[in-house]
């Protein structure tokens, strides 16, 4: 029965990924179209860093990006994705112009879309060089070594401003083609929090005093069988960054796994109001602590046991 349950869960995951990713339908939902636009814009951005610059590089990708940006504007309006895409297109035009290769049709179409969304964009944006040099790491090392799972909270709600700042920091986490697939649900309603924690198999009363965050990843951002696990990888990176960002602002955190049966995943999605295309990545308890708190003494493996020279 356990083996059949495992097979059933695997088949359900495969069916959900096939349905909600953009593997078979590239742009039938907002998130699928977002994922497509991000992939196209990322391809153009990467091409801009190479020197010498080849005139008209990725021109077909640029044309496809323009078409999909207009479709997005028509269906969903203007947002940060459109601003990023139009800035990328403008940088593409500027870079080609700087090497004496103008593409009037691309410039005209980019300008038209900028007028359509009604925003002003700087005309002097181009990729800039940076130098990688050794940096002072003691601050990050201290943060990483100090971060521990906290299980004692005052019950004071985390201010939205602080939470928004921490999420903004976490959005700088690396993700496949910079797709940033995560969404953060803060469970504020007491009854809903109780039910969400019950689904998470909560048996610890302290969790009720913490602010509860649930992080999801949108499958619509991904395409093809090779990316079937990418939402969990990108989501895990985002969650760790979010925990660090909360810690550095003086909040305690505890990472709570969501390794639950699929029917409980469905129940939690309904409680959160999350879409079927969203997979549950992690639950994070966070909040203010009553001064000094006790934490378990953690065992850490030696680095020499982890590093493998090939």
C-alpha positions as CSV (number, residue, x, y, z in Angstrom):
1,X,0.0,0.0,0.0
2,X,2.9,2.4,0.8
3,X,4.4,1.7,-2.6
4,X,1.1,2.3,-4.4
5,X,0.7,5.5,-2.4
6,X,4.2,6.7,-3.5
7,X,3.4,5.8,-7.2
8,X,0.1,7.7,-7.0
9,X,1.7,10.8,-5.5
10,X,4.4,10.7,-8.3
11,X,1.8,10.4,-11.0
12,X,-0.2,13.2,-9.5
13,X,2.8,15.4,-9.4
14,X,3.6,14.6,-13.1
15,X,0.0,15.4,-14.1
16,X,-0.1,18.6,-12.2
17,X,3.2,19.7,-13.7
18,X,2.0,18.9,-17.2
19,X,-1.2,20.8,-16.7
20,X,0.0,23.9,-14.9
21,X,3.5,24.4,-16.3
22,X,4.0,25.9,-19.8
23,X,5.3,22.7,-21.3
24,X,2.2,22.1,-23.5
25,X,0.4,25.5,-23.4
26,X,3.0,28.3,-23.4
27,X,0.8,31.4,-22.5
28,X,-2.7,30.3,-21.6
29,X,-2.6,31.8,-18.1
30,X,-1.0,34.9,-16.6
31,X,1.8,33.0,-14.8
32,X,2.6,31.1,-18.0
33,X,2.9,34.3,-20.0
34,X,5.0,35.8,-17.2
35,X,7.4,32.9,-17.3
36,X,7.7,33.1,-21.1
37,X,8.4,36.9,-21.0
38,X,11.0,36.5,-18.2
39,X,12.7,33.7,-20.1
40,X,12.8,35.8,-23.3
41,X,14.0,39.0,-21.5
42,X,16.6,37.0,-19.6
43,X,18.0,35.7,-22.9
44,X,18.3,39.2,-24.2
45,X,19.9,40.5,-21.0
46,X,22.6,37.8,-21.0
47,X,23.4,38.5,-24.6
48,X,24.1,42.2,-23.8
49,X,27.0,41.4,-21.5
50,X,29.2,39.8,-24.1
51,X,31.9,41.7,-25.9
52,X,32.4,42.4,-28.7
53,X,28.7,43.0,-29.2
54,X,27.3,41.4,-32.3
55,X,24.9,43.7,-34.1
56,X,21.3,42.5,-34.0
57,X,22.1,39.6,-31.6
58,X,18.9,37.7,-30.5
59,X,16.8,39.7,-32.9
60,X,14.1,37.0,-33.2
61,X,14.0,36.7,-29.4
62,X,13.5,40.5,-29.2
63,X,10.6,40.3,-31.7
64,X,9.0,37.5,-29.8
65,X,9.4,39.4,-26.5
66,X,7.7,42.5,-28.0
67,X,4.8,40.4,-29.2
68,X,4.3,38.8,-25.8
69,X,4.8,42.0,-23.9
70,X,1.9,43.6,-25.9
71,X,-0.3,40.6,-25.3
72,X,0.4,40.8,-21.5
73,X,-0.4,44.6,-21.5
74,X,-3.6,44.0,-23.3
75,X,-4.7,41.2,-21.0
76,X,-3.3,42.2,-17.6
77,X,-2.1,45.8,-17.8
78,X,1.2,47.3,-16.6
79,X,3.3,45.9,-13.7
80,X,6.9,45.4,-12.6
81,X,7.4,42.6,-15.2
82,X,6.4,45.0,-18.1
83,X,8.6,47.8,-16.7
84,X,11.6,45.3,-16.6
85,X,10.9,44.0,-20.1
86,X,10.6,47.5,-21.6
87,X,13.8,48.6,-19.9
88,X,15.5,45.5,-21.3
89,X,14.2,46.3,-24.8
90,X,15.4,49.9,-24.5
91,X,18.8,48.8,-23.4
92,X,18.9,46.5,-26.4
93,X,18.2,49.4,-28.7
94,X,20.7,51.6,-27.0
95,X,23.4,49.0,-27.1
96,X,23.0,48.4,-30.8
97,X,22.9,52.1,-31.5
98,X,26.2,52.6,-29.6
99,X,27.9,50.3,-32.1
100,X,26.3,52.0,-35.1
101,X,23.6,49.4,-35.7
102,X,20.1,50.9,-35.5
103,X,16.9,48.8,-35.8
104,X,14.2,51.4,-36.4
105,X,11.3,48.9,-36.3
106,X,12.4,47.6,-32.8
107,X,13.0,51.1,-31.5
108,X,9.6,52.3,-32.8
109,X,7.7,49.2,-31.4
110,X,9.5,49.7,-28.0
111,X,8.6,53.4,-27.9
112,X,5.0,52.6,-28.8
113,X,4.6,50.2,-25.9
114,X,6.3,52.6,-23.5
115,X,3.7,55.2,-24.5
116,X,1.0,52.6,-24.2
117,X,1.8,51.9,-20.5
118,X,2.3,55.6,-19.9
119,X,5.6,55.5,-18.0
120,X,8.8,57.4,-18.5
121,X,12.0,55.4,-18.9
122,X,15.6,56.6,-18.7
123,X,17.4,56.7,-22.0
124,X,21.0,56.1,-20.7
125,X,20.7,52.6,-19.3
126,X,23.3,50.2,-20.6
127,X,25.1,47.2,-19.0
128,X,27.8,48.5,-16.7
129,X,31.1,46.7,-15.7
130,X,31.7,45.7,-12.1
131,X,34.8,44.2,-10.4
132,X,34.6,41.2,-8.1
133,X,36.9,41.6,-5.2
134,X,37.2,40.0,-1.8
135,X,34.6,41.5,0.6
136,X,34.3,41.6,4.3
137,X,32.3,38.5,5.1
138,X,32.2,38.6,8.9
139,X,28.7,40.1,8.9
140,X,27.2,37.4,6.8
141,X,29.1,34.6,8.5
142,X,28.0,35.8,11.9
143,X,24.4,35.9,10.6
144,X,24.6,32.4,9.1
145,X,26.1,30.9,12.3
146,X,23.7,32.7,14.6
147,X,20.5,31.7,12.7
148,X,18.8,29.1,14.8
149,X,15.3,27.7,14.9
150,X,13.4,29.7,17.5
151,X,10.5,28.2,19.3
152,X,9.4,30.9,21.7
153,X,7.5,34.0,20.6
154,X,5.7,36.9,22.3
155,X,2.7,36.8,20.0
156,X,3.3,40.4,18.8
157,X,2.4,40.5,15.1
158,X,5.2,41.3,12.6
159,X,4.6,44.7,11.0
160,X,3.8,44.6,7.3
161,X,6.6,47.1,6.6
162,X,9.2,44.7,8.1
163,X,7.8,41.7,6.3
164,X,7.7,43.6,3.0
165,X,11.3,44.7,3.4
166,X,12.4,41.1,4.1
167,X,10.5,39.7,1.1
168,X,12.0,42.4,-1.1
169,X,15.5,41.2,0.1
170,X,14.6,37.6,-0.5
171,X,13.6,38.4,-4.1
172,X,17.3,38.9,-4.9
173,X,17.8,35.2,-4.4
174,X,19.0,33.4,-7.5
175,X,16.3,31.6,-9.5
176,X,16.1,29.9,-12.9
177,X,16.3,32.7,-15.5
178,X,15.5,35.1,-12.7
179,X,11.8,33.9,-12.8
180,X,11.2,34.6,-9.1
181,X,8.3,32.1,-8.8
182,X,7.5,32.5,-5.1
183,X,4.5,33.9,-3.4
184,X,4.3,34.4,0.4
185,X,1.0,33.9,2.2
186,X,0.8,35.4,5.7
187,X,-1.9,33.6,7.7
188,X,-3.3,36.3,9.9
189,X,-6.8,35.0,10.8
190,X,-6.6,33.1,14.1
191,X,-9.0,30.3,13.1
192,X,-7.3,29.9,9.7
193,X,-3.9,29.8,11.4
194,X,-5.1,27.0,13.7
195,X,-6.4,25.0,10.8
196,X,-3.2,25.5,8.7
197,X,-1.0,24.5,11.6
198,X,-3.2,21.4,12.2
199,X,-2.6,20.4,8.6
200,X,1.2,20.9,9.1
201,X,0.9,18.3,11.9
202,X,1.5,21.0,14.6
203,X,1.7,19.6,18.1
204,X,3.5,22.6,19.6
205,X,1.5,25.4,21.2
206,X,4.3,28.0,20.6
207,X,3.5,28.1,16.9
208,X,0.2,29.8,17.6
209,X,2.2,32.8,19.0
210,X,4.3,33.2,15.9
211,X,3.4,34.8,12.6
212,X,2.9,32.1,10.1
213,X,4.1,32.4,6.5
214,X,3.5,29.9,3.7
215,X,5.7,30.1,0.7
216,X,4.5,28.6,-2.7
217,X,6.1,28.3,-6.1
218,X,4.1,28.8,-9.4
219,X,4.5,25.9,-11.8
220,X,3.4,28.2,-14.6
221,X,6.8,29.8,-14.6
222,X,8.5,26.6,-15.8
223,X,8.6,24.6,-19.0
224,X,9.7,21.1,-20.0
225,X,10.5,18.0,-18.1
226,X,14.0,19.3,-17.2
227,X,12.4,22.0,-15.0
228,X,10.0,19.8,-13.1
229,X,11.8,20.3,-9.8
230,X,12.9,23.9,-10.3
231,X,10.1,25.4,-8.3
232,X,11.4,23.6,-5.2
233,X,15.0,24.6,-5.8
234,X,14.2,28.2,-6.4
235,X,11.7,28.2,-3.6
236,X,14.2,26.8,-1.2
237,X,16.7,29.5,-2.0
238,X,14.0,32.1,-1.5
239,X,13.0,30.7,1.9
240,X,16.5,30.7,3.2
241,X,17.1,34.3,2.1
242,X,13.8,35.3,3.7
243,X,14.8,33.7,7.0
244,X,18.1,35.6,6.9
245,X,16.3,38.8,6.0
246,X,13.9,38.4,9.0
247,X,16.7,37.4,11.4
248,X,18.8,40.5,10.5
249,X,15.8,42.6,11.4
250,X,15.7,41.1,14.9
251,X,13.1,38.4,14.4
252,X,13.3,34.8,15.2
253,X,12.4,32.1,12.6
254,X,11.7,28.4,12.4
255,X,11.4,26.5,9.1
256,X,8.5,24.1,9.2
257,X,8.3,21.4,6.5
258,X,5.2,20.8,4.4
259,X,5.8,17.1,3.8
260,X,2.2,16.2,4.0
261,X,-0.2,13.9,2.0
262,X,-1.4,15.4,-1.2
263,X,-5.0,15.7,0.0
264,X,-3.7,17.9,2.9
265,X,-1.8,20.0,0.3
266,X,-5.1,20.5,-1.5
267,X,-6.8,21.6,1.8
268,X,-4.0,24.0,2.6
269,X,-4.2,25.6,-0.9
270,X,-7.9,26.1,-0.4
271,X,-7.4,27.7,3.0
272,X,-4.8,30.0,1.6
273,X,-6.7,30.8,-1.5
274,X,-3.7,29.6,-3.5
275,X,-4.1,28.4,-7.1
276,X,-3.9,24.8,-8.1
277,X,-0.7,25.7,-10.1
278,X,1.1,26.6,-6.9
279,X,3.1,24.0,-5.1
280,X,3.7,24.3,-1.4
281,X,7.4,25.0,-0.6
282,X,7.7,25.7,3.1
283,X,6.0,27.2,6.1
284,X,8.0,29.7,8.2
285,X,7.2,30.6,11.8
286,X,8.6,34.1,12.6
287,X,8.1,36.8,15.1
288,X,9.4,38.7,18.1
289,X,11.1,36.8,20.9
290,X,10.9,37.4,24.7
291,X,14.6,38.4,25.0
292,X,16.9,35.5,25.5
293,X,15.5,32.1,24.4
294,X,16.9,28.6,24.5
295,X,17.8,26.7,21.3
296,X,19.0,23.1,20.9
297,X,22.7,22.6,20.5
298,X,23.1,21.7,16.9
299,X,25.4,19.2,15.4
300,X,27.2,20.4,12.3
301,X,29.2,18.2,9.9
302,X,32.8,19.1,9.2
303,X,33.3,20.9,5.9
304,X,35.9,18.2,4.9
305,X,33.1,15.6,5.0
306,X,31.0,17.7,2.6
307,X,33.6,18.8,0.0
308,X,34.4,16.3,-2.7
309,X,37.3,16.9,-5.0
310,X,36.6,15.4,-8.4
